[in-house]
Amino acid sequence: MIEPPSALGAVFAFIGGACVGSFVNVVGYRLPRELSIVTPGSMCPSCAHPIPIWLNIPILSYLALRGRCLMCRAPIPMRYPTTELALAAAAFYLYLAFAPGDAIARFTLCAAIYAASLIDYDWRIIPDAISLPGIPAGFLAASFLMPEIGWKMSLYGILLGGGVLFAVGELYRLLRNREGMGMGDVKLMAMIGAFLGWPAVLFTLFVGSILGSVGGVLVGLYGRRANADPAHASESVASPQPLPDEANQADVPLLQTTVPFGPFLSFAAAIYTLFQPQLTRWYLSS
């Protein structure tokens, strides 16, 4: 049974996580468009009308408005409340499962990789503004806030995370004469290694590769059906334009379908971030 102070703290952690999730949505929308993430305030991506503070409450505003903008009645993408709820749940769990400093460091990583995933999914890029500052931040967090990681494991994680993917990408380029791994993924893995150490890099690469393989097949199959179905042709006003290499996606062989790898790596890293103690105990006992 959770003591009252812990229960109250968990509630505040949930609320704080939801607010960070709202900010992550702003970063995911504005950063790749080279817009300020500070000003102006929140606005509807369809009609550009400013959103009043009383309608900018994470999760609750979406429910109260029934998923539509109050001004123009355009549908609000489901990703907005999903992001807020996911990071709220992550903050709630981390508060209960880890020491305060460790929980803050892990939540920071969760927010960073979530923002990177949103942008990579939409634009096929992982901005340096997220991954590069995250590398020294992760090293400092591992050194001072995460005693089970420490600076040595973090340093090895940076070298392994960045080095392995870079080597794989270069090998693929030499063998196939085409880019197979973007530098954004390399920097993302270096950031993950900085926060969580080299064991997390191995776990993330293994699990992320499995998820990416399955996801790649599903995206390839779904993409062909979507291109053939006029019902899937319309897109939200806020959605980015199709990328050049996706213009003829239906003509690309299934195994060569372009799929962003960042979201799969991020999802695997999030699993390790939240459940590292359980995974470690399971591995040592097996």
ABEGO torsion letter per residue (X at the ends): XBBAAAAAAAAAAAAAAAAAAAAAAAAAAAAAAGBBAAOBBBBBAAAGBBBBAAAABBGAAAAAAGGBBAAAGBBBBAAAAAAAAAAAAAAAAAAAABBAAAAAAAAAAAAAAAAAAAAAAAAGBBBAAAAAAAAAAAAAAAAAABAAAEAAAAAAAAAAAAAAAAAAAAAAAAAAGBBABBAAAAAAAAAAAAAAEAAAAAAAAAAAAAAAAAAAAAAAAAAAAAAABAAAABBBAABBBBBAAAAAAAABBAAABBBBAAAAAAAAAAAAAAAAAAAAAAAAAX
